[in-house]
Amino acid sequence: MASLAAGVASLGVDSLLLRPAGAQTPARIARVGFLTPSTVSPRGVMPEMRQRLREMGYVEGRDIKFEVRAANDDFERLSDLATDLVESGVDMIIAISSPAIRAAELATSTLPIVMVSGTDPVESLFVASLSHPDGNVTGVTTHIPELAARRLEVLRECIPNLHRVAVLANLRNPGSAADVKATEAAARTMSLDVQVADARLPEQYPAAFDGFVKSRARALMVTIDPVLSSNRDRIVQLAARHRLPAMYEWEQIVDSGGFISYGPSPAEINGLVAVFVDKILKGANPADLPVQRPTRLQLSLNLNTAKSLGVKVPQTVLDRADRVLK
């Protein structure tokens, strides 16, 4: 994802737009758009990111305000929502997942866009390179090519004689589709069969799980997708009902009763987004801000869920776990 002053001017961002608490009073409240294809949790927009901004000295309502546009699982709405944000006069847009990033990018070539992308942002043409974005888009990528293989390896350790793995995906999202492709490639090297269900809407989940059971899949991988994530409770309940040990990306799903998760730290991702927001509001040009990757992966598991599923988690996995819920 010219000189700094020229870059700032070209983006329409006043370098004196906002000063955190402790500095001089800002001329006006910075308005940050937030675009997501899913729903917004009851805790609001990226609570850990907002907490990090508070730690930096920003006060919501005094220094900064978030304008939220959520497609509520209807990807067709993203284009109109992105246009609405631009026309509303926001100072930048935070876009979550490839469909939202693309919609924001098509809606504006001047406003800064801070992305959270599950795909390779270079391959997706969001940025020219990770080190030099060379445009109005920068941010965080959670694309880690080796993650799919690591997640499969953990499942295979936990489930002896594992031969077939189900994959729940939303193939309309390029991030989910890329996750499926990586999982299939990794499974081939492990002599594992993969059964993919493209469930783009929550009402399609029950039929997907029925298919998994009929095919005798013994474990489930849930791909990276904000719609799947926002419907985590329904997926966790279906996995429990069908007795399918499921691997997720985010640790919050384990807190909600999911079996196991392996992926980037949400706290780290949220913190990185906050840093991008802070730098851009202080006048930085997105073209000069390298795209960031999470620096560590977290393994979390729920032993109560494991027990209910009849899974005995081996000590080798317990020793590697960052969090174990008992």
N, C-alpha and C positions, 0 to 999 in steps of 0.2 A: 504495500500500500504504500530559480531566481533568488533571490535574496529572501531572507525571512520576511522583511517588511513587504516586499512585493508580493510574496506568496500569500501573506495574510490579507493584503488588500484585495487580491484576486478572489479570495474566498468570501469576502464581505464580512470578515470577522474583525471587530475592533479589538486591538490588543489590550485596551483598557476596559473591555466589556465587563469584566468581573474580577474582583479581588476577594480572596478568602477573608474570613473573620480575622481581625487583627490588623488588616490593611485598611486603606482608605475606603470609604463607602462607595459601592459600585454605582455606576451611572444608572443602571437598570438591572432587572432580574434577567439572568440568562435563561433562555427557554430551550430545553433539550427534548427533541422528539424521540419517541421509543416505538419501534415497529416490530411486531412479532406475528407470526402466522397462527399462534396458539392463543389460549386464554391467558389472563394474568392471574397469578395466585392471589389469595386473600391478603397475603403479606405485602402486595404491591409490586412495583417494578424492581427487579433485581435488588432485593433488600441488602445483600452484602455489599453490592457496589455503592448503594446510597450511604451505607454505614461508613465505608471507606472515605467517601467524599466528606461526610461529617467530620471524620478524623482529620481531614485536610483543612477544615475550617469553614466549609460551605454549610449554610443553613437554608433548608428548603423553605420557600416562601419569601425569603429575604434576599438570597443570592442566586438561587437556582429553582427552576420549576420544570417538572416533567410533563410533556404532552404525550399521552399514551394512545396508540392506535393498535388494537388487537383484532386480528381477522377471525378469531374464535373458530379455528380449524378450517376456515373457508379461504383457500389460497387465492381464489378468484378476486377477493376483495383487496388484496395487497397493493395492487397498482393504484386504485383509487385512494386508499388510505395513505400511501406514500405521497401522492400528489396533494392530498389534503394537508399533510404535515408541512410540505414545502410552502403551500399557499398561506398557511397560518402564520408564517414568519418565524419558524424556529431557527435557532442558531446552528444546530447540528442535528444529526439523526443517529441514534444507536439502532442498528438493524440486527436482528437475531435470526440466523440460519440463511442459507443460500437464497431461498425464494424472496425473503424480505430484503436481503442485500441487493438482489437484482432489481427489485421494484424500486428501492430507494435510488439506486444508481441511474435508472431510467428516468426517474422523476427530477433529478438534479445533477448537474455536472459541476456545480460550484459549492454547494453546502458541504461541509465536512461530514463524512459518514464513518462512524466507528462500528465495525462489524464484529460479530461473533460467528465464525464460520466453521462448520463441520467438514467442509471440503478443502482441498488444496486451493487457496485463493489465487495462485498463479495459473493453475490449470483451468480454473473457473473464470479467468480473465478479469477478476476484481482488481488485481494489482499487477504491475509490471514485474516485480520481484519482491521477495520478503524484505530485503534490506532497503530497497528503494521503490516504494509503492508507485510514485510518479503519477499521482492523480488525487482525487478527493476522497478516496477510500483507504482506510488503514484499520488496524485493530488487532483482534486475537483470532488465531486459528486453532481449533482443537483436533485438526487432522493429524493423526499419528499413525502412519502406515502399519506399524508392527502391533498395534493394539488389538486388532481382531485375533491374531494368532495367540497373543498372551491370554486373552479372555477364554479362548477355546481350550488352551492348555490347563487353565485353572478348573474349568468344568470337567475336563477329562480326569484330572486328579481327584475331584470330589465324587465322580460317578464312575465306578469300575465298569468295564466292558461297554463303554459308551460308543455307539456306532452311528446313531442318527441324531442330529441337532436341528431343532426347529428354529426358524428366524422370523421374527415379527418385524415388518418393515412398512414404511410409507414411501413407496417408490416415486411418488410425485416430488419428493424432496431429494435433490441431488446428493445431499449429505447422507441420507438413509440409503440411497442407491449405491453410493460409494462404499458404505459400510458393508452392504450385502456382497458386493464384488470382492472386497478384501476378505470377508469371512469365507466365501466360497473358495477363494484361492488358498487360504490357510488350511481349510478343511481337506482339500485335496492332498496336501503334503502330509496330513495326519491320518489319511484313509478314513475320513469321516463323511457320511452322507449328510447333505443339507436339504431341508425342506423350507422354502420361502413362502410366506403368505404376505401378499400386498394388501394391507388393511389401512386404507386411507382415512376412514371414518370410524369413530368409536363403535358404531352399530355393527361394523364388520368383524369386530374382535371375537365374539362368541363362535362364529363359523370358522374362523381361523384356528381357534383352539380345538374345536371338534376335529378339524382336519389333522392337526398335530397328533392328537391321541389315536386317531384311526391309522395313521402311518407309523405308529409306535415310536415316535420321537421320545427320547428320555431326558432331554434338556432343552432349554430355550435360550436364545440370544435375542435381546430386544435392541434394535438398532438406534442410532443417534438421531433423534428427531424431536422437535419441540412439541408437536402434536401428541406423539406417544408419551412424552414426558408429562405433559399437562393432564393426561388421562392415566397417570400411574396407578391410582387406586383401583380403577377398573381392571387394569392388567394384572396387578398383584392378586386381586380376588380371583380372577380367572385362572391364574397359575396355581393358586392354592386349591381351587375346586378340582382342577384336572391333574393335580399332583405333579406339576412340572417344575423342577428346579430351574429358576430363571436367572440369567446374568444380565445386569443393567449397567449403564455407564455412570449414573450419578448416585452418590452415597445417600441422598435424601430418600431414595426409593427403598433402600434397606431399612431406614428409620420407619418407613410406612409399612413394613412387613415383607419387603422383597428379600429373596434369598441371599444374593451376592451382587456386588458391583465392583467394577474395575475400570477406572478412568481418571481423567484430570480432576484436580481439586477445584470444586466450584468456587471456593473462597479465593483461590489464586486467580481464576478467570475473572471474577468480579472485581478483584483488586486491580488487575491489569486494565480493565475497561475504565475504572475510575481514574487511573493515571492518564489514559488517553483523553478523557473528558477534560481533566484539569489542564493538561498541556495545551489542548486546542483552545479552550476558553481563555488561556493566557496569551494566545496569539500564534501558537505553533502551526505550521503548515502540515496537513496530513501527508502530503507527498514526501516529507522529510522524516516521518516517524516510522521506523521499521515495524513490520508486523511481528507480533510476539506469539510464542508458543508456551503452553504450560511447561514447567520445568520438572514436574513429578506426577506420577500416577498413584492413585490411592486404591487399596484393596480393602473393602468393607464387607462384612457378612453378618447375618442374623442367625444365631444358633437356635433360637426358638423356632424360626421358620424351617431351618434345616431338620430339626427334630420332628416337626409336624409332617415333613415330606419324606421322612425316613432316610435322610442323608447323613452319613457319618463323615464329618469334615476331617480330613487327615491332618495330623500335626504339622506336616510340611506347609500346608496352606495357612493354618492358624499362626504359625511362626512368622509368616510373611505379611499377615494382615495388619493394616494400620488401625482398623477399628473392628471390634468384635462385640456385637450386641448379644447379651445373654438374657 
